[in-house]
Amino acid sequence: MYINKYYFWQLVPNDEDDEKFVDCAIAAGADYLVTNDRHFNHLKTLDFPKINIVNEDEFRVIYEKQFGMV
């Protein structure tokens, strides 16, 4: 899937190269942004735009609960 992003949120000030991932997650309406990068942790405190930031282990648990064991 190709996502066009029309707005640049600038929500990752400590690592500008990571901005594209947040912008695309918002534009795509993603349920989760899965990352082990600590630069994304401050996004967990934002009320808007709400982005569910989870690490790989947390996502595995979510996936297994929803779809069963992998």
N, C-alpha and C positions, 0 to 999 in steps of 0.2 A: 504494500500500500504506500502510495506517495502522499505526503502531507505538505500542503502549502501553509506556511506561517506568515501571518500578516501583521502581527504585533510582536514586538520584542520586549518581554517583561523585565529583563535585567534583574533577576532574582538571585543570581549566584555571584555576588560581588568578589568572592575570594578566588574564583576560577572562571574567568570570562569564557573560556573555551567550552565550559559545561552548559552555557546558556542555551545552546541549540537543543539540548535534550529536554529541558524544561519547557521551552517554547513549543516544541513538537508534541510533547505529552499533553499540554493544555489544548493546542489546536486539534489534536486527535480525540480529545475527550477520554484519554486513557484512564483506566481504573487505578492503575499503579504505575509508579516509576521505580523500577528495580535497580538498585545500585548499592555498592559497598563503599562508595566515595563519600567521605565525611563532609565534603563541601555542600552536600545537599541537605544535611541534617537540620539546618535552620528553617528549611521549608516546612518542616513538621509543625512549626508554631504558627504558621500563617493561616488566617481564616479565609482569605481570598487572595488569589485564586486557590482553592483547595486542591492540593496535590498529595495523594497518598504515597509517601516515600517509604519503601520497605527495602530491607537488605535481602540477599539471596535466600538465606535460611528462613526468614519470615515469609517470603513469597512461596517457598516450597510448602510450608505449613498451610497457608491459605489455599494453595492449589490442591493439596491433598484433601483438605476438608471439603472443597467444592466438587472435585472430580474423582476422588478416590486415590488410592496409591498409584504411584508412577511405575 
